[in-house]
Amino acid sequence: MLTLKPKFDLHRDVEADILRKEASVCRVNEYSGAVDTHILNIERDGGILFSWKGATGTTRIGKYDPNTKQNKLLYTFDKQVCVSSCSLNKEETLLAVSLAQNTRGVECIKPISKCLTLLIEIHPISNTKVLKAVDCRVKVQFLNSEADRRSVLESHLLLLTEDGYVDLYHVLLTRQEGYRVVMANAERLSKTAERIVEEFCWVQWDGLTQRLYYLAHNGAHTQDKFLMRCVQFYFSHNCETVLELPLELPANSFHTVKFVNLGFDHYHLERPEKELVRMEVFTNRIERSMCVCYSQPLKDKQELIYTVVLVHKDCSKTFRVPLGSDPSPQKASQLHPLFIPIGYYILVYLQGYFLHCINTRQQEVLCHSLFLSGLDVDLNLQCQSADMTVLHAEEESCSSLLDLASGRIQAAELNPDYLLQMLRSDAPSRWPCSKTDPQRLAALHCLLVYMGNDPNLELKIIEWLCDNVNAFESFDQIQEFILASLYRISYEKSLSLDKVLPYSSVFDKKEIPVCLFEVSGVLCTTELHIEAVFKGKARNLQGFWSELQWNTERTKYLDAVPNPRYRTSHIQADWDKLRSERRPSGHMNHMEENTKKVLSMVDTWCLDKKLVPLFQEEDHQQRALVGLTVDKLREHLNRNLPGLGKKKIDSLVVNYVAKLLELIRHMLESVWLKYKLGPRVLCLTQQGSPAEWSVFHFMFRILEATRGLCLPLPPGYHTLLAVFAVRCLPHHTFLQYIDHGVLHLTETFVSRLMTDLDNSDANERLKFSILKRLPEPMEKRIYHMWDHPVSSASISRDYVRTLLEKHNKNKGFAFTGRDKPGFRPEFLPLTYLAKILSDIEEQALNPFEEQENVDARFVEETALKQTLILLGFEEK
C-alpha cells in the first residue's frame, strides 16, 4: 500500500563514522565497543541530533546534516548522562539539553522524578547555564530565528514542563574576539522568561511552521470538554494565539502530560496502557487544511473509535471499527492507531486489523475513502507500528516514518501499483459487489485526483477502462474518470472550485446505492459546525491562517446555499428544449459564440499529430450542447462564487469544457494506439475486425456515460461511432440502434455512406432504410449525392415542385402559345404543364446544371404521373 524510500539510517550514516572517530581517540585500528547511539531530536532544517556513549566513559552529542551527509560533534559530557531532550539553535552557538536522573540499577516503575536543564555555549565550548532543576520532565526547543537578522545576535528557547506550563527564554548573545559567541545576559536569563502557556495536558510542536498546539480543560464546561489552542510564533519572535477549537474527549484522557514532536526521550518510556488518547494535528498549506486526529480507548464493545476533525470543512467525523474477536485485556489496552498524513489523505492504521485512507477533501460519503481490513492490510512496514513515529512537514505531500528501535527514517508515499491492482483484481466469489465497489471507487479517485498528474499512470487507467467497459453495479467508471479528471485539472487552476464543481457521478443518481453510503467494516457519524474560533483581527492573521480562515468561511457559506455543487444532469430539460427549436434565435446564436470560444481553446492544445479524426466537421447538435454547458456552468459559478469575477469565471468555464472535449479525444487516442488502428478503419466497404469491435464497444460506453451526465462530445464523434457501427454491426441491428436513438446520423456519415458503398442489393436496402430515417432537409441534400434512379426521380419531383411554386407566385402570367406549332390539345393538363416548364425553365435552379441536359421525355412522364396523383386518379 505504501512505497517506502530510505532517507536516513542511524547505523549507516552515523554509527560507522562514530566508530572511526572513537578508534582514532583510542588510537586503535578498529573500535569494537558499544556506542549506544540514540536519536534525540530533528530540527527545522532537517538536521538530526544524536547522542552516543564515548570510549572514555563520556556522552557525546552530534548533528547529522542531511544536505552534506556529514556528522559534526557538538558537545561532550565528561561522564555518562541521560539526555532526555536536546535542541540546537540555528546558528549552532547554543545547545539546550535536559538531563534525566540516572536510574541505572533502580526499578523503573515510576516516571523520572528529577531533571536538570542546561544551556551550553558551544561556539566555542565555554559557559554552561542551569535553567531549571525540577522534579518533572522538561522539554527544550529553540525557535527558528529570522534568516536575515545578522545584526542582532539572539536566540529564543522554549521550555515545556511536565507540570503543564511553557516558558519562553530570550537569550541575547555577543561576539567576542571576532569569533566567540557567548551569552550577554547569562546572569539575568531567568528574568527574561516569559510564560506562554499556563496549563496544558497535551502539547505538540511543529518546527517547520513554528506552531505550538496545546490542550487544556475548558473551565466553562465539564471535565470531558477540552479546548485546543494554537500559538503561532513569528520570525520576529512575537507570538499570538490564532485558533481555539473545542473538543469533546473522555474524562481523564491524559494521566500524564503528553509531548508530541518534542524530541525522543529514551529514558522515559510511557506504558501503553496509560495512554488513553492518542492525538495529533496535521496541516497542509497547499490544501489550506487542518485536521485534528485522536483515538479513544476501547470499550466493552471491543471497537476502536477515532475522530478526525476537519477544521477547513467545518465538521468532524467519528469512525467506529469493530475489531472482531475479543483481544486480550493487555493487548486491548495498547490498541492505538497510527495517523499518517499523505497529501490530503489521513491514513489510520491499526496493524493486524485495518487501514483507513480518509479523504479530507471529498469527505461527503464514505465511498471516496479507502477502507481495508484483515488480509488486505499491508503497509510494507518492517517493524511494529507502535514503534513508529510520524514526521510530517506541511509543505510536503508525503510523510516520513521514524523507527526509533532501528534508527531508520523512510519517506512514505501511496503506491499507485497497489491501487491499480485493486482495480484490476477480480472480486472473490465470497465477496458481494457491495464490498468491492466502494474500494474500487476510492482507489480510482485516489489515482485520478491525487496522483492524476502522471501521464503514464493515466494511460494505465484508460487501458483498465477499455478492458472493463461494462459499468459496475453501483457506479459508472467512465463517468468517474471524466468528472474526477476534470475536477483535478480545475482545482489546480483555482482552489475555490472545490465545493462547486462535480467530482463524482454518484451524486447524479436518483438514489445513491446503500453500499456507497455504508461501507462494510466501518461506521461513521458526522458532526457539523465544530465552532473553531480564529483569534485576533483578520488583518493580523498571516499566510496559512488567513487562507485557512477564508477556506473555512467559504465552506460555511456554501453549506448554507442549496445545491452548491454543480450537477451536469440538471441541464437535461434545457437541452431538450434547445433541441426542439427549429429556427435560429438569439439564444442559439449566444450558444454558438460559447462554442467558438471552447473550440478555439481545444485547437491551441492540439499541436501534435491527430490520430483520431475529431473536430473536423460541423456537428450542430454537439456544438449546441457545448454552448449550453458553458452557459449553465458559468451561471452556476457566478451565483455561488461571485468573488472570482466574471472574467475569471468565464476563463475557468471555457477551459473546463475544452478540457472535457480534449479528455474524451485523449481516451480515444489511447485506445487507438492500444489496438494499433490505422486509416483503414474509416473505410466503409470492409468488415470490422475484433480490435475495431472493441473500440466500438468502448466508444459506445463513452456515449452512454456522457449522455447519462448530459455532457457534450467532440464534433465528429457521432460520425466516427456510426462508421464503426456500420462496419461491426449487422445492418438490421445498426438500424435498430438508429431507431432507438443510440446512434445519431450526421450528414458527413450519410454522404460518405452514399458515395463509398456500391449499389448492391444489401447496400441498396441499407441506403433506402437510412434515407427514410433522415429529416427532410438533410434528405434533399443527400439525394444529390447518390447516383441511383430513385434519387433522380426524387430530384425531378423536387424540380417540378420548385417550378410550380415559383409559377404560383408569378401572378399575371398569361399562356399565349395556343396558336404556336406543336400545340397538342388532346390532354390539356399535360400540355399546360409542358408549356409552363418550357417558358420558365431558366427562372428556376437547375439541379442538373453541372451534368447533361434534362431528359425532357423523362420529365414529361414524371409530370404526368404527378398530375394523375394530384387529380386523384392514381395513388402515390
N, C-alpha and C positions, 0 to 999 in steps of 0.2 A: 504493500500500500504506500509506503514511503521510500523515497530514494535518499540514502544517507551518504554524504560526501565528507571524508575526513578533513577537519580544519586544524586540529591540534591534538598531539599525543604527548602526554607528560613524559612518558618513557623515551620516546624517540627524540623529541625536541628539547628536553630539559635534562633528564637524568644522565644521558650519555655525556653531555657537556659537563655536568656536575662531577661525574666520576673522573673525568680527565683533570678537572681543576683540583679535586681532592688528592689525586695521585701526584700532582705537581707539588701540593702543600706538603705531603708526606714524603716526597722525593722517592717515589716508587714508580715502577713501570705501569702497574695496574692496581687500582684501588678496589678492594673486594668487600669493604664494609657496607653496612646498610645505611642509606642516606635518608630514608623515611620522608620522601617528598610529598608535600601537600599543596594543593591549590588553595589560595587564601581569598583572592578577590579578582574581579575583572573590571578594569577601569573603563572610562568612557571612550578612550582611544583604542580600545581592544587589547591593551597591554594586560598580561596575566601576571599577577603577583603570586609568588610561591615561596615556601619555606622548606628547608631541609636540615638534616642533622649533620653537622660538620664532623670531620675526622678527629678533631681535638676536643670533643665534648661541647661544641658550640652549636648555636642555632643561627642559621643564616637566612636572610630574606633577599630574594632576587626578583627580577622582572624579565618576562619574555616579550619581545617586540614582534608582533605578527608581520610587520612590514619588512623589517630587516632580517627576521628569523634569528636574531641574536639574543643571548641572555646577558643580563647585567646584574652584578652584585650590588645591592643597595645598603645593607647593614648587617653587622654580625654581633650577636649577643655572646658574651664570653662564657655563658653557660647554657644548658638546655632549658628552654622556656616553652610554655604552651601558648602559641599565638592563636587567639580566638577570633580576632578581627584585625584588619590591616587596610590602610589606604595611603595612596601616594598622590601628592599634588601635581598639577600639570607640569610645572617647571622642574619637577623631580628634585626639589630642595628640601622638602619636609616629608617625613614619614610618620604617620599616626598608627599606633598599634595598641591593642588591648590584650593583656596577658592574663590568662586564667590561672587560678591556683593549681599547682601541680598535685594531681590526685593519684600519683603512682603509688600503688600499694594500698589504696583506700577503696573500699567497696563503693562503686558508683551507683548509688540508689537515689541520690538527690542531685538537683542542679548544682553546678559550681557556684559557691557562695561568695567568693572573693575575686575581684578583678582590678587590675592596675592598668590605667590608660595613660600612655606616654605620647609626647610629641617630640620628635627627634630631628635635629638638623643633620642633613646628610650631604651638604654641598659646601665644604667638606664635612665629615663627621665631627661634630663638636658637642653643642649643648643638648641636654635632654630635659624636657619639662614634664612634670607629672600633672596631668589634667584631672584625673579622678582616681580615687581609691575607695571603691564601694563594694558592698556585699551583693551585687547583682551583675548580670552580664551587661556589657556596654559595646555597642557597635559604633564604628568610626567610618566616616565617609567625607572626603573632600568634595567641595563644589568645583565645577569647572570654571576657570577664570576666562575673561574675555580675551580673544586672541590678540587684539591689537593694543592691549593696555600694557605697554612696555615701560612706560614712565613710572607707574606706581607698582611697587612690589607688595603684594598682599595675597593671602590665601584665606579661605573660609572653610571651616571644618564643622561637620555635623556630628554630634554625639547623641546617640539614641540609647536609652537605658531600659532595662527590664522593668524598672519601676514605672514606666509609662510616660516619660516626658522626653522632649527633644530640645537640645540646646545648640545654638549656632555660635561658634567662636570665630572672631575676626582677628587674624594674625597678620600684623604688619612686619615686613621684612626690610632689611637694609643690606646693602652690598659693601663689603669691606675688602680693602686691598685689591680691589678690581675684580675679584672672583669669588670671595667668600660671601655666602648669603646666610645671614643669621636673623633671629627674631629680634625685632626692635622693641617689643613690649612684653618680653618674657615674664617680667615680674608682675605686670598688670593684666596678664592674659585672662585670668578668671573673671576680671571685672568687665571684659568685653563680651562675655557670654550673653546671648540673647535667647530668651525662652520662646521657642517657635510653637511647640505643642505642649499643652498642659497635661493631657491624659489620653492614652490610647491603649487598645488591647491587640491590635494588629497593625502592621506598618509595612509598606512596600516602597522601595526606592527604584526610580527609573533614571539611570545615569545618563542615557543618551538625551533625554528631554529635560533633565534636571527637575523632576517632579517627585513629590513625596505624597503618597496616598496613606491615609491612616483611618482607622475605625475606632469610634468611641460610642459609648452608650448615649442614647438620645434622652436627655434628662426630662424632656416633656412627655415621654411615653413610658411604657412598661419595660421590663428587662429584656424582652425579646425585640425591642426596637433599637436599631443602631443607626448611626449617621456616619457615612463615609465622606471625608473631606479630601480635597486635593490642594496642596500648596505648591505653587509654581515659583521656582527660583529663576531669576533673570540674570543675564551676564553682568549686570550692574550690581548683583548680589542683593537686590531688593527682592522681596517675596510677598506673595499675597495668596489668600485662599480664593480659588477661582471656581470651585464646584462643591456643592453639597448634595449628597444623594442618600435618602433614607432607605434602609434595608431592613428586612424582617428575617432575623436569624434565630435559631434555637437559643433559649436562655443558657447562660454559662457556656457559650460556644468556645471560649478560649480559657483554659485553666492557667496557662502562662502566656506571656506576650509572645506573639508570633512575628518573626522578622522574615521578610521576603526580599530577595535580591540585594542583600547587605553582606555579601561575603559568605564564607563557608567555615563554620566552626566545627572542627574535628574533635573537639574535647567536650562538646555538649551535644549529645545525640538524644533528641527528644523521643520518648517512647511513642510509637504509633498509636497506641490505644488512648493516649492523652490528646491526640489531635482530632478533635471532634469535627472541626470545619476546616476545609482547605479552600483558600480564596486567593484569587489573582485578578489583576486588572491589566487589560491589553488595549492599546490604542493603535490606530492606523491613520497616518497622515494623509495617505492617498485617498482612502475611503472617507476621511473625516468622521471616523467612528470611534466609539469607546464601548468596550464590553467588560462587565464585571462578572466573573465566573466564581461560583462557590458550590461546594458539595456539602451535603448534610449527612449525619451519621445514620447507619442502618437502624431500622426499627423492627418491630415484631414481624412485619410482613416480608422481611428479607428482600427489600427492594432498595435500590440506590436512588437517591433524589439529588439532582443537581440543577442549578438555576443559572441562566445566562441573562444578565440584564443588558439590553441593547439600548444604551443611552441615546444614540443617534436615531433610533426608531421609536423612542418614547414608549417602550414596552419591555416587559420581562417575560421569559419563557421558562417554566419549570417542567423538567422531564423526570419521569419515573420509569425505571427499568427493573423489572423482576429478574432476580438472579438465579431462578430455577431452584436447584437443590439447595437445601439449607447449609450454608457454610458453618464451620465450627465457630464458637464464640471468639476464639483467639484470632482466627482469620477474618471474621466479620469485622472486628474492631479495627483492622488495618486496611479495610477496603476504602480507598480514596482514589478517584480517577486522576489521570494526568491531563491537564489542559495545555494543548499545543496550538498556538495561533499560526496559521499559514495563509497569507493573503487575507481575504475576507471570510475564511473558514476558521472555525474553532473546533479542533479535534478533541473529543472527550474519549479518553482511552482507559479502560479498565482491563488489565492484562488477564487473559483467560476467559473474559466474559463478553465484552462488546467494544465496538468502536463507533462513535457517532460524529460524523463530519457535519457540523451545524453551519448552515449558510446564513451569515449575518446580514447579507444584502437582500436576499429573496427569502424572507422568513415567514411569509404568509401561511404556507401549507407545509406539512412535514415531507412531502414527496420530493422537495428540492434539496433536502438534507439527507446525506447518505448514512444509513444505519446498517451495521453489520454485527452479527453475533455468532458465537460458537466457533465453528471451524473456519468461518470466513474471515476471522480477525487475524491479521498478520501485519505487524509494523516493521518487521525485519530487525527488531531490536536484539542486541546481543547481551542484554542484561535485564534484570528485573526493573519494571517501570518505577518501583518505589525508590530505586537508586538514581533515577534520572532527575535532572534539574533543567527546566526550560529557560533558555536565554533568548529574549525577544528584543528586537530593535524596531522601533516604529517605522523607520524609513525602508525596511527590508521586507520583501514579500515572504521570505522563508524564515524559519526559526532555527535555532541551534539547540542541540541536546547535549548536556554535560553528564557524563558518567563519572561521579566522584570516585568510585572504587578503582576504576582503571585510569582515570585522568584523561579521558578522551573527550573531545568536542567534535560533533558532527553536525553539518548543515542538513536539515530535513526539508524535503520537498515532496509534494504529491507525485506519485508515479503514474504517468499517463498510460504506460503499457498495461499496468494493472487495471486501470479503469476501462481501457479498450477491451481487455479480456473479459471484463464483466459484461460489456455489450455483446461480445461475440459468443459467449458461452450459452449453451442451450440450457433451459430451465430443467432441473431434475424432475422426474415424474412425481416425486413425492411433494413437490412444491407447487402450489397453485399460482396462477399468473398474478394474483393479487399481491403476492410477496415479491416476485421478481420484477414486476413493472415499476414499482417505486424506486428500487435500487438502480434499474437501468435508466430511469428518468433522471435521478440525481447524478449518476455518473456521466450521463450525456451532457447535462447542464454544466457540470464541473469542467468537462473537456472543452465545451464550446465557449463558455463565458470566461472562465478563469484561465484556461490555457489556450484559448482560441487564436491567439496571435501567431502561433506556429503554423506556417502553411503546410508543412509535411503532415502534421497532425490532422489538419483539416481535410487533407486528401484521404487519409485513412478513415476518417469518419464518413466521408462521402462514399468511399468504397463499401463501408459497412452498410450504409443506407441502400446502396444498389443491390447488395447481397441479401438484404432483409427489407424488401419493398412493402410487404404487407404490414398494415398498421397493427400495433399491439392492442391488447384488449382494452386498455384504459387510456391510451394516448397515441397520437399520430407522430411518429418520429421525424417525418419530413417537415411537418408544421413546426415542431420543436426546433429543428435545425434552422429553419428560416427565421423564426422570431428571436431565438436566442442569439444567433449570429448578428442580426440587425441591432439587437439590444446592446451587445458588446461594443459594436462599432460606434453607435450613437452615444453610449455612455462615456466613451473615451473622448468624444468631442465636447460634451457638456455633462457634468455630473448632475445637473438639475433635472435631467430626464429620467432619473432613477425611478421615480414614483408615477410617471405619467405614460411611459412607453410600455407596450406589452413585451413580456419576455417568455411567456408560456402559453400554449394553446388550450390548456386545461380550463382556463377561466372563460373561454368562449363556448364551452359546453353548456347545454341547458341545465345539466346536473352533473357536478363533479363526482367521479366514481369514489365510492367509500374507501377503497384501498389506498387512494392518494391522500385522503384526509387522516386515516387511521393506519399508520404503518405498524406492521406486526413487530412486537417486541419492545415498543416504547410508547408511553402515554405522555401527552403534552397539554399543559394548561397555559393560557396566555393572560397576562395582566397588562392592561393599557394604562397610560398616563402614570408614569413612575415618579413624577414630581421632582425631577432633577432641577436644581436651582443654580444658575450661573451667578456667581457673586461679583460685586463691583459693577461699575458702569460699563456700558458696551464699548465705550471709547478706550477703556483701559484693557480690554481683552485683546490679546495679540495673537497672530499666527494661528496655530491649531485651534485655540479656544474660540476665536471668533468664527472660524469655519465650522466647528462642532456646534456652536450655538445657532448659527444660521441653518445648518442641516437639521437640527432638532426642531427649530421653529417652523421650518418649511414642512417637515413631516407632520407636525401638529395641524398646520393649516390644511394640508391635503387630506389628512384623515377626516377632517370636518366637512370636506367637499364631497358631494355624491358622485360616485364613479370617476375618481381622478385618473384611473389608468385607462388608456385608450383601448377600445375593443374594435378590432378590424371588422368583425362581422356586423357591427352596428350600422354600417353604411349600406347593407343589402337593400333596404327599402329605397334609399336614394338611387342606388344603381338600377333597380328595376324601373323606377320612374324615368330615369335618364334614357334607358334603352327604348322605352315606349315612345319617346319623342321622335317624330318623323322629319320635322322641318328644323333647319338650323335656327338657333336662337342665341340671344346674348349670353345666356348661361353656358351653352355649349362652346361658344367662342372663348369664354373665360377658361373652360376646361382645357381647350386646345392650347392656350397660352401656357398653362401649367405644364402640360405635356412637353411642349417645346423646351422649357427650362430643364426638365428632367432628362430628356434625351440628349440635350447638349452636354450635360454633365457626364452621361454614360459614354459619349463619344470621346471625351477627353481622357477617360480612364482606359480606353481600349486601343492602345497604340500597338500592342503585339498582334501577332497573326491571329486571324479569326478562324477557328476550327469549325464552329457551328454557324450556319447561315441564319443569324438573327439580326434584327434591327436593319433589315434590308428591304422592307416593304411597308406599305401603309395599311396597318390593321386598325381601322377606325374604331372598332369596338374596344380593343385594348387601350388605344390612345385615350378614349373617353374615360375608361376606368382609371388610368394613370392620373388624369387630371382631377377626377373626383377624389381619389385617395389623397392627393396633395391638398385639395381644398378642405377636406374634412379633418385631416390631421393638423393642418395649420389652424383651423378654427378651434380645435381642442387645446392646442398649446397656448394660443392667445387667451383662451378662457382661464386656463389653470396656471400658466406661468407668464403673466403679463410683464413681469420684471425683466424678462430676457430682451424685450424689444422686438418689434415686428420684423426688422431687417435680419436679426439673428435667427428668429424663428423660421422665417422664410428660407434662409440658407440651410438650417437643420432639416427642415421638411423635404426640401428638394434633394438633399444629399441622402436622406433616408430612403426615399422611393427609388432614387437612382441606384443606390446600393442594393436594393431589393432586386431590381432587374438584372444587375450585374451578378448578384449571387446566384440567381437561377441559371444564368448563362455559364457561370463557373461550374455549377453542378453538372451541366450537360457536357461541357468541355472535358471535365474529369472523366465522365463515363465514356465519352467519345474516345479518349486516349486509352482507357482501360480495355475497351474492346477493339481498338485499332481500326476504327471505321474510317473510310475514305469517301471521296466524292461520289463513288458509285452508289451509295445508299440513297441518293436523290433521284436515281433512275427509276421511273415508274414501270418499266417493262420487265423488270426482274423480280423474282420471288424473294422475300426476305429471308435472311439467314438466322440461325439461332441467336447469334450475337445481336442482330438487329431486333429480334423479338424481345430480348432482354432490355434493350434501350427503349423500345416502345413501351414496355411494361413500366419502366422507371419514369418515362415522360408522362404516362397516363396517371401514375401516382402523384407526380408533381401537380398535374392539372387538378386532380381530386383534392389535394391538400390546399392549393391556393383558392379553389372555389369554396371550400369549407370556411376559409378565412376572408373571402371576398377580396383577394389580393390580385393585382394585375400581373400579367405575364409579358415578357418582351415581345414586341411586334415581330411576327414571323413564327412564333411558337406554334400557333394553331396550324399553320401551313405545314411546318415540319412534322408535327404529330400526325396530320392527315396523310402525308406521304408514307410515313412508317406504317400507318394503319392499313392503307390500301395495298401495301406490299406484304404485310404479315397476316392480315385477316381474310377469311373468305368474303366474297362480295356481299352475300346476304347479311353476314354479321357486321360488315362495315356499314351497310345501310341502316341496320338497327341502331348502331352507335349514333348515327346522324339523327334518326328519328327520336331517340331518347335524349337528345341534347348533349351527349357526351362529346361528340366531335362537332366542331364549328367549321363550316365550309367557307373558305376565303376565296376571293376572286383569283388570287395568284395560283392557288392549288387547282381550282376547277379549270382555269385556262390551260395549265400545264397538262392536266388530265386529258383535255380535249385534243390537244396537239400532239402529245407524246404517245398516247395509246392508239393502236390501229383500230380499224372498224371491224374487227372480228365479231362473231355473234355474242360472245361473252362480254367483250368490251363495249359493244353497241348497247347491250341491255344495261350495262352499268352507267353508260353516259346518259341514256334516256332516264334512268332512275334518278340520277343526280340532277338533271335538268328540271324534273318535276318538283324537286325539293328546293330549288333556288327561288329567292324573291324575284319579283317581276323585273325590277330594273337591272339586276345582275343577269337574269336570264337573257335579256335582249342583247347585252354586251357579249355574252358567251356564245350565242348563236353565230355571231360573225366569225368566230374562231374555229368552228367545226365544219370541215368540208364534207357535207352529207346532204342528200336530197331533202330530208326533213328540215334541216336547218335552212336550206334555200327556200323551202315553202314558207317557213316562218318569216324569213326576211321579206319575201314577196307580200305576205299578208300585212306585215307592218308597213311596207312601202305603199300599198294601196290605201291602207287606213290613213297614212300621213297625207296622201294626196286628197282624199275625200275631206279630211278635216280642214285642210287648207282651202279647198273649194267652198266649203260651207261658210267660211269666213269671208270669202270674196263675194260679197253681195253685189248684184247688178251685172254679174257675168252672163252674157247672152249667148245662146247657142245659135249660130248663124250658118251652119255648114250643111243644111239640108239639101241645098242645090248643088253642092260640090260633088264631083265624081267620086265614086266609091262608096256613096251613102247606101247603106243596106237597111231598109225599113222593116225587114222581117221580124227582128226582135229588138224592140226599141230600148229596153233597159241596157242591153249589151252595147248597142250602137251608141247610146248616150254616154255610157261609161268610157268606151273606147275613144270617143271624141274628147271627153274631158282629159283623159290621160294624154292624148295627143297634143292638146292645147297648153296644158300647164306642166308638162313633164319637166321643163327646165326650171320651174319655180320651186320644186321640191328637192331635197337632198337625195342624191343617188347613191345607195349603198354599194353599187357595183362600179363606181366611177374608176376604181383602180383595177378593175377586171375588164372582161369583154363587154360588148353592148348587151342590153337586156333582151332576153328571148321574148319577143312580142307575143308569139303564139302561146308560150307558157303563161305569160301574164294574163292573156285573154281567158285561158282556161281557168286560171285561179280566180279571176274576177267573176266569171260565170258561176263558178262553184260558190263563191262568197255571196253573190246576188241571190242564188236559189236558197241559200241558208237564211238570208235576211228576209226573203219573202215568205219563208215558212214552207217551201216545197220540199226541202230536204233537211235532215238533221245533221248536226255537226259531228 
